[in-house]
Amino acid sequence: MLNTANKKYDVVIFGATGFTGKLVVEYFLSQYAGNDQISWAMAGRNLEKLAKVRDQLNAPADTPLIEANGEDADSIANLVEQTAVVLTTVGPYQLYGENLIRACAVSGTGYVDLCGEPTWMHDMITKYQTQAQSSGAKIIFSCGFDSIPFDLGVFHLQQKVIAETGSPLEYVKGRVRKMQGKFSGGTAASLKATMKAAFADPSVMEVLKNPYALASTTNAVEQPNGEKPYFDEALGSWVAPFIMAAINTRNVHRSNMLLGHQYGHNFKYDEMMLTGPGERGEATANAVASDKSLGGDDGPKPGEGPTKEERDNGFYDVMFVGQDINNKTHIVSVAGEVDPGYGSTSRMIAESALCLVENVDNIQGGFYTTAPALGNALIKRLRDNAGLTFKIEA
């Protein structure tokens, strides 16, 4: 458990007036209203807007409000001084996030975000890892749909196989079986900002291309190419590229490194979408591969998102499969009961923040992914509270 004795709040929700931030506040209200063991506050650039959101969501009138601007280092320092953990939904993080990262790393304040920007994450780790280790700051990236279901799915599968055989799976396939929901405007904005930076700076493109961009290694293993459709004989289905693989795979490799290469030094991992057998499956796979709408001008804008009905009708189901040293196939799945990009994401980041406050006392300061930082404690919270299932299928 984090030491919160000298902090006013356990968690501050930064970006509480944004689309996803509001959903996080709603989740806190629905799941933890009246819980005297958890103290939290709302933060954003404008106190009037914060008060308006507080009232719109029927939050208690005495819900604390903190004015803070990501581009104002002094206001950010004031924010982090008051809380054990900052939960931030303010992205793209490469444009608005560094002051907050720096302040947390210096002060020892915990941090969770929704970042899916591997180049910025790489840069922040390089710049502030030493400070975070020194101060004890536990900084956890990618606590939403990217990359919790995938990072914890691989972790869950490998734990099962290691317990049964004594050895990890050398190759795990992450396969999205079903998904209904919209990607967030923040995800689209982050993708655009990342690609703009990559085209302007070749070194950024090199980081993006490197599957070990977030995991220092002296034993790089060539990874499966998930960039083109193909028919997967073992699964009896066509598979198509999955747009979030570019961040999820990097986080999974970082988790392996931080876990002391629990998955092995020769570990391989890729992510794709199952589109079905036959000509129809092939056509769907090719259509998915050629879809560039998320990064286009018609993609979702920051602050935009689906209606409550659309969120409630969303879902996702991802399988993780591999063969052990005895050629036995193992499968686990991770599924969510609501829209992945908003409804489930807001629940996942909320539970990540609270897990860091309440359940973690055995890790040092530094930059983390969810599996090595929160692991089974977060899996339990997500099962119990957030509508996720972690199922052993084979």
N, C-alpha and C positions, 0 to 999 in steps of 0.2 A: 504494500500500500504506500502511495506517495505521502511524504510528510507535508500536510496542508496546514499545520498549526499556525504558521505566520502568514497565511493567505486568507483574503476575504472570501474567495470563491474557489470551489473545486474546478469548475469549468466556466470559461467565457466563450460564448458563441459569437465569433467575429464574422460579420457579413449577415447579420440577422435580418436585414431588410431586403436581401436578395431572394430570388425564387427558392433556391435550395436552402438558404439560411432560414427562411420562414418555415420550411418543412421540418428542419431540425428542431426549431422552437416548438412547433406543434407536437413533435414526437416527445420532447421533454415534458410537455404539459400533459399529454395523454398517458405516458408511461410512468412518469415520476412525480406527478402533482401530489402535493401533500407529503412527500418524502423528506422528512426533516434531516436526513443524513446526507442529502446532496444539496449543495448551494451553487447556484449558477446565475449568470448575468448575460444580458444581450449587449452586443457592441456593434458600432457602425459609424459612418462618417457624420451622421446628422441625428441629433437628439430628437428633433421633432418627428422625423420619419420613424425612429425607433419607438417612440411613444405611440405613434399611430399603429404600427404593426403590433405592438403589445396589446393595444385595445382591440384591434381587429381580431386577434386570436384569443381574446378573452383571457389573457394572462393576468395574474394578480396585479393590482395597481401598484404594488410595491416591488414589482420585479425590477432589479437594478439595471440601469442603462449606463453604458460607458461610451463616450464619444472618442473615436479613434480613427485615424486615417493612415492607411498603409504607406503613404508617401511622406508622412510626418513622423520622423524617428522619435521625437519627444512624446507624442501621444501614444505611440506603440510601446515605448518604454513604460509609460504610466499604466497601460493595459496589463502588460506581462507581470508587473510588480504585484498585481492584485490577485493573481490566479495561479493555481497549481498546474492547470492545463489550458492551453488555447486551442479551441476547435475553429478552424478557419475554412470558410467556403469562398474566400475572395480570390478569384483568379481572373485571367491567366496568372499563375503564380510567378512566371518569369517577368511579368510586367509589374506586379504589385506585391510580391511576397518576400523580397529579400530583407527588408527592414525587420519584419516580424521574425524570420528565421534567425537573424543576427541577434536580436534582443533576447530570444529564447535561449540561444546557445550561450550567450554571455551570462544570463541571469540564472540559468538552471531550470527554466520553466518548461514543462512538458508541452508537446505540440502534436496535433493531428491535422491532416488536410486531405483533400481529394485530388492531389496532383497526379496528372498523367503525362508529365513533361520531362522525359528522361534526360535531356541535355541540361536543363536547369537543375534537376535533382543531382546530377553528376557534379555540376559546378558548386552547388551548395555543400555537398559532402566534402569536396576538395577544400573549400574555403573555411568551413566551420566545424569540421569533425573534431579537431583538437580542442577547440573551445568547449564544445558540447561534452566531450569526455571529461574535461577539467571541471566544468560546472555541475555535471550530473544531469544535464538536460537530455531527456528522452524524446527524440524527434522522430515521428513516424509518418512517412509519406503514404499516399494512395490508399486511404481508408474508406473507399466507396466501391462501386461496381468495378472500377479499376483501383485496386486489384484483389480485393478480399476474397471473393468466391474462388478465384483461380489460385492465389497464393495459399489459402487455407485448404483448398481442395487437394492440391499436390501434397501439402504437409500431412493431411489426414490419410491420404492413400499411402504415402511412404511410411508413416507410423505403423499402419496396419501390416504392410508387407515386411518391414523390418522385424516387427514382433513375431511374425509367423515363420520367417526364413532366416533371420539374422543378417540379411543383405538388402540394400535398397533396390528399387527398380532403376535400371540404367537409362531407360527411355520411357517417358510418360507422354501420352497424347492428351491434351485438353480439347474437348470437342463440345461445342455449343449445340445441344440437341433441339432446344426450343427457346425462343425469346420473343416477347412482344413488349414493345415500349419504345420510347424515343430517347435518343442521345440528348444530353443537355446542351444548352447554348454555351455553357462554360466549357464543355468538352470540345465543341466546334471551335470556339475562340482560342482555346489552347492549341488545337491542331494547326490553326491558321498561323498563330504566332510562332509556333515551332518551325513550320515549313518556311515562313518568311526569314527566320533567323538562319535556317539551314542553307537557303539559297544565297544568302548574303555572306556566309562564312563557311568555307569548306570544312573547317575543324568541327563545326556543329554537325555537319552531315556525317563525318567519321564517327562521332559518338552515337548518332542515331543508327548507324549500320552495325554497330558492335553489340552482339548479344550479351556481352559481359560488361557493358558500359557502366553498370552500377555494382559490379563485382570484380574486384581486382583478382586476377588469377595468373599463375605462371604455367597453367596447363589447360589452355583453351582447347575445347573440343568443337569440331565443326558441327553446327546445329542443323536440324532438319529445315528444309525450305518450305515454309507455309504460305508462300506468296502466289502460288498458282493452283488452280483447281486440278484435282485428280480423283480417280476412283480408288478408294481404300478397300482393298480386297478383304482385309481382316474385319472391317466393320460393315461391309456390304453396302456402302453408300458413297456417293460423290461428296467431296469436301471442298469448301471454298475458303479463301482468306478471311480472317477475322480481324476487323480494323483495330481492335484493342490489344491484339497480340504484341504490337510493337512496345507497349509499356508493360504488359503483364509478364511476358517472358523475361524481361530485364529484372523485374522485381523477384520473380521466382529464383533466378540465378543468384541474386543478392541474398535471398533467404538461405539458399544452400550454403553460401559462403559464411554467413553469420552464424549458421547452425553447425559450423565446423565441418562442412561438406558431409552432412548427414546423408545426403542423397548420392554421395560418391563424387570423385573427381572427374569421372567420365560421363556425368549426367547430361542427358539430352531432353529437351522439352520443346514442344510446339503447340500452337492453338489454331484450330480451324472450326468452321461451321459445317455440320452435317446437313446436306440438302436432299438426301434420298437417292434411291437407285434409278437406273434406267435413263431414258432420254430426258425425262422431266427433271430428274435430279441434276443431270449434266447442264441443262439449260439454266436452271436456277443457280448453280455454282458459277457459271460464266457471267450471269447477270450480276451476282454479288461481287464478283471480282472486278467488274467494270464500273461499279457504282462509286462515284466520287462526290456524292451530294453533300456529305457531312462537311467537307472542306470548301464547298462552293458558296456562292453568294445567296443561294436559296436555303442554306442550312439554318438551323436554329440560332437565334441570337441570345446573348447573355441576358438573363432576366425573363426569358420566355420559357414556357414549359407546358406540359399537358395538363388537362383538367383533372380534377379529383377522380372523376369517373374513369378517365383514361388511365390514370395511375393505378387505381384499384383493379382495373381489368388487365393490367400488365402481369408479366411473369417471366421467369427464365429457368432453364434447366441445363446444367453443364455436367458432362461426364469426364472422368479422368481414368484412363485405362493404360495398363502396361502388363508385360509378361515378366514373371520372376525367373530366378536362376533354374527353376525346374520346369520352365515353359508353361506354368499355370497363369491364366489371365486373371487379373484383379481389376475391379471396377468400383469406384465410389462416385457419388454424384452430389452436387450442391445445387439447390433450387431455392428460388424466392417466390413469394406469393403475390408480389406487386411489381409495378414498373421498375426495371433495374436502375435506370439513369437518375431517377428522382426519388420515388417512394422508398425503394430498398436502400439506395445510397444514403439518404438522410438518416435512416435507422442505423445503418452500419457505422457511419462516422460517429453518431451519438454514443453507440455502445462501445466503440473503440476508445473514445475519450474517457468514458466512465470506467472501462476496464483498466485503463492506464492509472486512473486515480485509485481504484478500489482493489485491484487484483494483482498488481505487478510490484514486486519488491526484490526481484533477483537479477535485474539487468543493470548494467552500468550506463553512464551517459554516452550518447552517440546517436547516429542516424540509423534508423531501423525500417524494416518492413514488418507487416503484421505477424507473420508466422513466428519468427524468432523473438519478437517483443511480447506478443500477447497470446499466441498459440492456442492451447486447449481451453484456456480461460475465456477467450473471445468466442471460440466455437460454442461453448456452453451458453454464453450470454445471447448469441445470435439465435440459437435454437430456442432458448427460453423466452426471449423478449421480442425478437425482430422478424419472426416469420420465415427464417431460413431453415432448411433441412440439410443435414449431412448424412447421407445414406450409403451404407455398404451394400453393393449389389452383387458382387462376386469376389 
